Amino acid sequence: MTDIVLEARHITKAFPGVVANDDVSLSLHRGEILALLGENGAGKSTLMNVVYGLYRADQGEILIEGEPVQLSSPRDAIRLGIGMVHQHFQLVQPMTVTENILLGSEITLGRTPFLDFEAGRQRVRELSVRYGLSVNPDDVIEHIPVGVQQRVEILKALYRQARILILDEPTAVLTPQEIQDLFRVMRELARGGHSIIFITHKLREVLEVAHRIVAMRQGRVVGESLPESSTQATLAEMMVGRKVILQVPKGPAHADQVVLEVRDLSMSATRGGVALKDVSLEVHAGEILGVAGVQGNGQTELVEAITGLRHVQSGAISMNGSNVTAWSPRQRSSMGMAYIPEDRHRFGMVGSYSVAENLVLNTYHLEPYSRRGVRDDAAIRDHAEQLVQAFDIRTPTVDTAAGSLSGGNQQKLVVARELGREVSLLVASQPTRGVDVGSIEFIHRQIVAQRDRGIAVLLVSAELDEILTLSDRIAVLYEGEIIATVEASQATREQLGLLMAGVRAPLNA
Amino acid sequence: MAPVETTARRASAGVLRRRWITAGLTLLLLAIVILVDRTSLGDGPLGILFGIGVLRFTLRAAVPLIFGALSGILCERSGIINIGIEGMMLAGAFGAFAVKSHTGQLPLPLSLALSTLSACAMGSAMGYLHALLSIRFRMNQIISGTAIIVLATGLSTYLFDPDWLSRGKFSDIAIPVLARIPVIGEVLFTNGLLTYLALAMAIALHFLLFRSRWGLRTRAIGEHPRAADTMGVNVNRWRYINTTIGGAVAALGGAFLVLEAVGQFKESMTAGRGFISLAAMIFGNWSPLGALGASTLFGYTQALQNQLLLSGITRVPRFFISMLPYVTTIVVLASVVGRTRAPAAEGEVYETE
């Protein structure tokens, strides 16, 4: 075929300890949207970074329009018409949209070193109109929503006349409506002759927008298929390598008395954060309350207020009838609050400590783990052996450093520590972010099992699927306010999507 | 889109208001100074606070701070913390003096030019060394900067020969017409070449930093080097260039001390000016014009200290008066904490893989 614009042949790339790409071959056709599907750590991003010149492959070659090319830096990639939108946006926060788009390929006033801002602005407006990516050229990046920031990223590539676009997990930060908008732009670009590689692990999106699907697992390409002949189940199986249960079985909730009550909670925004405005919610024993919302709408602030990591300005938090607003995190934890933080590396564990030590981070000061201020290693290790068994944490020994476990096992370790004792409330924030499908299934089962044992669960997640699968009731957080609470059985994806975008439509009226 | 635009507009309204306030204060100060100079108001304590003498001294004290702060901005805007300004300045002072005292037989302008070049060469060498240690050898930039100070202090003390003598300095040049403006002419337009250079450089650098291709790239690599790299900007190359130039600019501050202010070299003659420059850079929020203003403020405290000591005020022990510049630095820095914003990627090593 002559219309192959990009071809990777036998790419191998190893990092100390892991082979991230093992003899990977891939081709991309003109006008095609190719979905590159795989779990975290499957090697998708590594492959794309090789194509974009950020990493150099140990072996293999890249061909553009049939010609072998040397890609030793992003400069080369840009020159060859490759543009990449990274998962973590590569935008300079205090600069304007125009400055960010021009950076590296500036328009200057004649031959002087000075920038021609007017021409730059004009060019940005032109591109913005031509591709339906609406931005204001003079806005400063840190003042605009992530959805708009993503448009700036795409414009950066188009400004450099990219014909091949790589989008790395572009939907992670978007509302369902923004995702539809992105897909519209992608289809339009493809029709206009651009070729797109769309990296994702979300099966629904792959089926919706891709022309062809390639799956990767453990650094290898493990399968290829077409959306017409695939279902979510077949794709999941191809991605994971075995049959997976996408929906954890779950019976009706038997909600009991109120365990957590939050009343009129408010606090002002800290730098880079969101203010909470009069947040009220209740979580009953035996139910899961899901908090839905696009990332950065106050989830972190809410969770940290409830767990005692942040001071609140007004409002009250009660647990099992006691007002705990002024309590320390440890007091709340000993009262029976379990907490799975959104970022396990920073807040959930100490990577350089052993598995056993990490498992007593919340109880090390109590008998039997320490006696008169001296810790009892035998008791700590016994406890660890039990939890490693019960929660299926795959680790060589309990003395292994927690940081060397896989993401899924690290998260299981956090879950084991928090749920391996008697608790009455579980606060779970993004409990499955960056975790493999097998571990997601395990963690979901655990959460449902805890609910069935009569524990109150507050589940905060930016993944709408996760919220819909697990929750009994769903509260939607938008710009620090809970703008609606709905019964999960009556909620639809579209309705939640609108709420997440801040549209307060009359719901069950 | 609507809420987005309003935030942007609100931000620019804040900037605009700040500019009006600055302009207003400047005019007010100017009015006071002219009154003090032209009327009998100047005979009392107001003469000490706002007389021509104190203002001329302010500028003299500010010049090394301006060079130092601009050096800091050059480095830190590109992501390299420069705690070693003090050392670069001292190296510059020594470099200027060494050449000056050995070119006494040449015509004075030539000798001065060679000495200034020598200062810049010494400073660039220090700047390049700092870049090398921070980028190539991934040394902690605070440690590397401290090493620069120790190195410059040690070398200049070891190599300095008290028998060396330097004759002649940059003398004041009155700029035609402008120098005849009352007060302003005397303060701003009757100075040595290096003073004019400092003022011109602050304005030029401000313009370059916010309006030129080099400035855009420099700011980008100091904020988010990876973003710049993915757009094809060579991060470490620009860091080397900026830090090396930064060294030369700091050295001009040293050259000013030797070639325009004092005329001689003394061991450790920079006396903490490099550190006050750092404070001026922070107080000026990493912008050249801000640093110019902050340096002037710190220069003023030094001038005031000087005037107070000269006027023979005895009720306050003179040690307390001598503390003035340093105490002001501390108070000012403590008051701006949280209101200024350092380049986000400052001090981080940038590696691609």
Interface residues (C-beta under 8 A of the other chain):
Chain A: Y52 L54 Y55 R56 S73 P74 R75 I78 M84 H86 Q90 L91 V92 Q93 P94 M95 E99 N100 L102 L103 G104 S105 E106 T108 P113 F114 L115 S134 N136 D138 D139 V140 H143 I144 P145 V148 K156
Chain B: M1 V4 E5 T7 A8 A11 L208 R211 S212 R213 W214 L216 R217 R219 A220 E223 H224 R226 A227 A228 D229 T230 M231 G232 V233 R341 A344 T352 E353
